[in-house]
Amino acid sequence: MDPTYRNLESAELGITTVDHCFDTPGGMSRAVKKAEGGRDAPVCISDHTRGDGKVRTLSEQVSLETRTRALNPKFYEGLLKHGHEGVCQIEAQVSNTLGRSAAAG
């Protein structure tokens, strides 16, 4: 079995912003690992939300979203201006990244 695959549906939502993005590719990756006797199946993320599109590994996509969102002062300071709801969005991104790490290694 070759890579598992997830397509991004929106430029507004990424692999670290919604929790259902890690259960599907992460769960599939774990199922492949079990079926293949311990061999990891790469997780690929397809981003066709703008331009010609780009396919990245899960690691590349998480890194991109972490740099452009979680570690970007313009992004998180803007969220913090929204008080409780902004903090909830930041917390969700951290939790989703942790969940992805647990599910997909």
C-alpha positions in Angstrom: 0.0 0.0 0.0 1.3 3.4 -0.9 0.6 6.9 0.6 -2.5 7.9 2.4 -4.0 11.2 1.1 -6.0 14.1 2.3 -7.2 17.0 0.2 -7.5 20.5 1.7 -11.0 21.9 0.9 -10.4 25.6 1.8 -7.6 28.2 2.0 -9.2 29.2 5.4 -8.9 25.7 7.0 -5.8 23.7 7.2 -4.6 20.4 8.6 -4.0 22.0 12.0 -7.2 23.9 12.2 -9.8 21.2 12.3 -9.8 17.9 14.2 -11.2 15.7 11.5 -8.1 16.2 9.4 -6.0 14.0 11.7 -8.4 11.2 12.3 -8.7 10.3 8.6 -5.1 10.4 7.4 -3.7 9.5 10.8 -6.1 6.5 11.2 -5.4 5.3 7.6 -1.7 5.6 8.2 -2.0 3.5 11.4 -4.2 0.9 9.5 -1.5 0.6 6.8 1.2 0.2 9.3 -0.7 -2.6 11.0 -1.5 -4.3 7.6 2.0 -3.9 6.2 3.7 -5.4 9.3 5.1 -2.2 10.7 5.9 -0.2 7.5 4.8 3.4 7.7 2.7 4.8 4.9 3.5 8.4 4.0 0.7 10.9 4.5 0.3 13.3 1.6 -1.7 16.5 1.7 -3.0 18.0 -1.5 -3.6 21.8 -1.5 -5.5 22.8 -4.6 -7.2 25.8 -3.0 -5.3 28.3 -5.1 -3.2 28.3 -8.3 -1.8 25.0 -9.7 -1.9 23.2 -6.4 0.8 21.5 -4.4 1.1 18.1 -2.8 3.1 18.1 0.5 4.0 15.5 3.0 2.1 15.7 6.3 5.3 17.0 8.0 5.7 19.8 5.3 2.1 20.8 5.7 2.2 21.0 9.5 5.5 22.9 9.3 4.0 25.4 6.8 0.9 26.0 8.9 2.9 26.3 12.1 5.1 29.0 10.6 2.3 30.9 8.9 -0.2 30.7 11.8 1.0 29.5 15.3 4.4 31.2 15.1 3.3 34.2 13.1 2.8 37.2 15.4 0.5 39.0 12.9 -1.8 35.9 13.0 -1.9 35.0 16.7 -2.0 38.7 17.8 -5.0 39.2 15.6 -6.6 36.2 17.2 -5.8 37.4 20.7 -7.7 40.6 20.0 -10.9 38.5 19.8 -10.5 37.4 23.5 -11.8 34.0 24.5 -12.7 32.9 21.0 -9.2 33.8 19.7 -7.6 31.8 22.5 -9.9 28.9 21.6 -8.7 29.0 18.0 -5.0 28.9 19.1 -5.7 26.1 21.6 -7.5 24.1 18.9 -4.5 24.4 16.6 -2.1 23.2 19.3 -4.5 20.3 20.2 -4.9 19.3 16.5 -1.2 19.3 16.0 -0.7 17.1 19.0 -3.5 14.8 17.8 -1.9 14.5 14.4 1.4 13.6 16.0 -0.2 10.8 18.1 -2.2 9.5 15.1 0.4 9.7 12.3 3.7 9.6 14.2 
